[in-house]
Amino acid sequence: MTQNVTSFPVQSVRDQFPALKRTFHERTVAYFDGPGGSQVVKSAIEAMTAYMERGGANLHGSFPSSWETEDIIADTKALISDFLNVKPAEVAFGANMTTLTLAIARALGRQWGAGDEIVVSEIDHRANVDPWIQMAKDQGMTIRWISVDPNSMTLNLDELQHVINENTKLVAVGLASNAVGTINDVPTIAEKAHEAGAIVAVDAVHGAPHITIDRDQLGADILLCSAYKFFGPHVGIAAIREAVFEKLEVYKLNPAPSFIPDKLETGTQNHEGIGGVKAAIEFFEGFGTGDTRRERLVSGIKQIEEYENSLATRMREGLRSLDKVTLYEADDSYAKTPTFAFTLDGYTPQEVCERMTEEHGIFVADGDFYATTLSSKCGVDQSGGWIRAGLAPYNTKEEVDRFLHALQQF
Ligand SMILES: Cc1ncc(COP(=O)(O)O)c(C=O)c1O
């Protein structure tokens, strides 16, 4: 079923997000800061409090709160396996995406040395760049970059044949830019990487709230995301292809498990948070139809995507019509998340965001959003970066109009 802007149940979605009731200076807050962290769905908040109220425990105990904790973790991994199209045994949790990536990079690096190469991208958030670079430097490896075209806001894929070669061990690329929203052509990059025998690490943190993820269709060997970007709590998720995961020599305590996926999960996990992740993913499933859970997840995410895209069109047209706005985006032939990076003539991004908050109750963020290579190539790094407005399924067309109207006041 195709969802359109009028049939998407936005009011019932909004009812599921308690934070939307918040007011600031007597105005209902409009949240446009989803790419920095979405609001949390009530069912996830309830799952977390329920876990703690019922009595939490550590693993491997012979009592209910312990085996219930193990069940929550297993159930959440099974759900993530349908969410990302991976196996439950390939899923590990961690503090956040960055911490997991640092650990995975250090572990992978133990297999590599001088003469080996890694490839990172200029469009990415540095969380999918610096862990790999630091590992490569430690191992004496060569670092290569896929460059970004600052006019088209897309990666220069015609460079792939020079950048990826028989020495390439790993290619790290983002699914979508958290700054400008471009959805990268990951399958093409992954294909080239695999031809060279390299591992592909995909940062799906920004893509996960907006588009369906299929690990195999992307060609990812390592897939990373973070539940606080998709309506859940602060829990990082790594899905690592079994063959790669088995060989991964993780840094871990001696008595800790050496089997996958547990070997990557150092210390005690955020059990209540993992319960919240399950509820957050079930939020997507709630929109969907289909016989299997994967089908319901895919169809649910599609409903959200179509609704967000309809809002995004309204936002894009509005921003493009404002003389003072410079919008940094790929052209209409590229798929994009509903994320807008722009500047406003005569004001720093911080000034704009402060006034949006104070005068309009609109929460929207400024900065480079750790996409520092992109921001410097776009020439905004010395002037406070961008204003970044992101849409979520709880945003409305009235909020988009309120946002555009607020910008007209500058
Ligand atoms: C695209 C992208 N990658 C990685 C990260 C880092 O994620 P985390 O905060 O879970 O470490 C972010 C956070 O903003 C992001 O937007």
The ligand as an SDF file (V2000), in Angstrom:
LIG
                    3D

 16 16  0  0  0  0  0  0  0  0999 V2000
   26.4610    9.0230   10.0740 C   0  0  0  0  0  0  0  0  0  0  0  0
   26.9000    8.8650   11.4930 C   0  0  0  0  0  0  0  0  0  0  0  0
   27.8430    7.9700   11.7800 N   0  0  0  0  0  0  0  0  0  0  0  0
   28.2830    7.7640   13.0280 C   0  0  0  0  0  0  0  0  0  0  0  0
   27.8030    8.5150   14.0710 C   0  0  0  0  0  0  0  0  0  0  0  0
   28.3160    8.2590   15.4360 C   0  0  0  0  0  0  0  0  0  0  0  0
   27.3900    7.4700   16.1230 O   0  0  0  0  0  0  0  0  0  0  0  0
   27.4900    7.2530   17.6750 P   0  0  0  0  0  0  0  0  0  0  0  0
   27.0740    8.5140   18.3380 O   0  0  0  0  0  0  0  0  0  0  0  0
   26.5510    6.1060   17.9520 O   0  0  0  0  0  0  0  0  0  0  0  0
   28.8860    6.9010   17.9910 O   0  0  0  0  0  0  0  0  0  0  0  0
   26.8340    9.4900   13.8240 C   0  0  0  0  0  0  0  0  0  0  0  0
   26.3460   10.3340   14.9060 C   0  0  0  0  0  0  0  0  0  0  0  0
   25.8910   11.4340   14.7090 O   0  0  0  0  0  0  0  0  0  0  0  0
   26.3640    9.6670   12.5030 C   0  0  0  0  0  0  0  0  0  0  0  0
   25.4290   10.5690   12.2100 O   0  0  0  0  0  0  0  0  0  0  0  0
  1  2  1  0
  2  3  1  0
  2 15  2  0
  3  4  2  0
  4  5  1  0
  5  6  1  0
  5 12  2  0
  6  7  1  0
  7  8  1  0
  8  9  2  0
  8 10  1  0
  8 11  1  0
 12 13  1  0
 12 15  1  0
 13 14  2  0
 15 16  1  0
M  END
$$$$
